[in-house]
Amino acid sequence: MQPELPLRDIHLPEAIGWWPPAPGWWIVAVLIISALFALAWWIRRILRPTAVKSANKLLQQIAEDSSMNDFDKLQQISALLRRVAISLAPREQTAHLHGRKWLQYLDQSLADQPFSTGPGQCLANMHFRPQNKVNIEMDELLALCNRWLKEQKA
């Protein structure tokens, strides 16, 4: 007979920890984050031209509306430009602007500063004046607003 050999119990390896994750999980995390950034960029890209396209249509309607006088058209154009600016830039940067600062903001996308020094000056304070003292070059203002909207598409 053979002598008995001392046998030991089977030792199992320690459980696998959750950190660090396997390389496949790192790849999945990077893909998810990249997809979220791409989705946010895509949504902004889609919504931006939509706001400008809608503004172009509204500006055309304002220009063609014969029931409004120049003062009413000026108020509508001013509100339209402000809505477009708020939809394209963060609200904190555009909503509080008025007077010269508003005109300077509008001039940022145009080289010749037509809002501060040209026909766009009437947007700063003209709508606070009495209606009978309003003298606006409406055709020039509408052309300037169209030009500004075209620059916002880029």
ChimeraX attribute file (.defattr): number of C-alpha atoms within 10 A of each C-alpha:
attribute: neighborCount
match mode: 1-to-1
recipient: residues
	/A:1	3
	/A:2	4
	/A:3	5
	/A:4	6
	/A:5	6
	/A:6	5
	/A:7	6
	/A:8	6
	/A:9	5
	/A:10	6
	/A:11	6
	/A:12	6
	/A:13	6
	/A:14	6
	/A:15	6
	/A:16	7
	/A:17	7
	/A:18	7
	/A:19	6
	/A:20	9
	/A:21	9
	/A:22	9
	/A:23	9
	/A:24	8
	/A:25	11
	/A:26	12
	/A:27	10
	/A:28	11
	/A:29	12
	/A:30	11
	/A:31	12
	/A:32	12
	/A:33	11
	/A:34	12
	/A:35	12
	/A:36	12
	/A:37	12
	/A:38	12
	/A:39	12
	/A:40	12
	/A:41	11
	/A:42	11
	/A:43	11
	/A:44	13
	/A:45	12
	/A:46	11
	/A:47	13
	/A:48	17
	/A:49	17
	/A:50	13
	/A:51	18
	/A:52	21
	/A:53	15
	/A:54	13
	/A:55	20
	/A:56	17
	/A:57	11
	/A:58	15
	/A:59	21
	/A:60	13
	/A:61	11
	/A:62	19
	/A:63	16
	/A:64	10
	/A:65	11
	/A:66	10
	/A:67	9
	/A:68	13
	/A:69	10
	/A:70	17
	/A:71	20
	/A:72	14
	/A:73	19
	/A:74	22
	/A:75	14
	/A:76	16
	/A:77	21
	/A:78	17
	/A:79	13
	/A:80	19
	/A:81	19
	/A:82	18
	/A:83	16
	/A:84	18
	/A:85	21
	/A:86	15
	/A:87	15
	/A:88	18
	/A:89	12
	/A:90	10
	/A:91	12
	/A:92	9
	/A:93	11
	/A:94	20
	/A:95	14
	/A:96	9
	/A:97	14
	/A:98	15
	/A:99	14
	/A:100	15
	/A:101	14
	/A:102	18
	/A:103	21
	/A:104	18
	/A:105	18
	/A:106	21
	/A:107	18
	/A:108	12
	/A:109	16
	/A:110	16
	/A:111	7
	/A:112	11
	/A:113	17
	/A:114	18
	/A:115	25
	/A:116	21
	/A:117	12
	/A:118	13
	/A:119	20
	/A:120	23
	/A:121	17
	/A:122	20
	/A:123	24
	/A:124	17
	/A:125	11
	/A:126	18
	/A:127	15
	/A:128	10
	/A:129	10
	/A:130	9
	/A:131	13
	/A:132	7
	/A:133	9
	/A:134	15
	/A:135	11
	/A:136	17
	/A:137	12
	/A:138	16
	/A:139	11
	/A:140	13
	/A:141	21
	/A:142	20
	/A:143	12
	/A:144	18
	/A:145	23
	/A:146	16
	/A:147	13
	/A:148	19
	/A:149	22
	/A:150	15
	/A:151	12
	/A:152	17
	/A:153	14
	/A:154	8
